[in-house]
Amino acid sequence: MSAICRDKLDDSQRDTMVKPLLEKGWTVTSNRDALYKEYIFKNFNQAFGFMTQIALLAEKYDHHPEWFNVYNKVQITLSTHTCNGISELDTTMASFAESISKKN
């Protein structure tokens, strides 16, 4: 697995990496530099399956989301603490979440 940059994205990188996520319903939080999205699934099993797939990738990257789950709802916040903002790692995790959300 190739190394993914943990540096805070500059304006050009944000246009390239964050903008497509915003078009898919992700937001940049108002209280800090982080990506956020809420997913709604059919039931708890689908929500938990989604979280499990993300957890496996998070372990590989040693980059763990902040999240909250109640029944079929999963709220995800992604930010890289070492740079105090959004990095390529966050956009990679968000893109992965998007790709698997349709399968659950």
C-alpha angles and dihedrals in degrees: 000000000000120000115263118211117253094192120115112266117252122221094270092050090048090056090051101038108024103036094067089052092051087055088057095053102273116134135199106238118244097222098051142001099276141119119242137185138162120216125197118201134187093256146342094278092058092046092049092046089053091050092047092055091050091047091057092053091044090057092050091052095036086230116122126195126228105236146164128204132191117170105301098355125093122183116193129193119186125192134142108238096198091063096029093233149044117325135176087267091063094048090048091052092046092050090050090050089052092050095052098037091077092053096055 
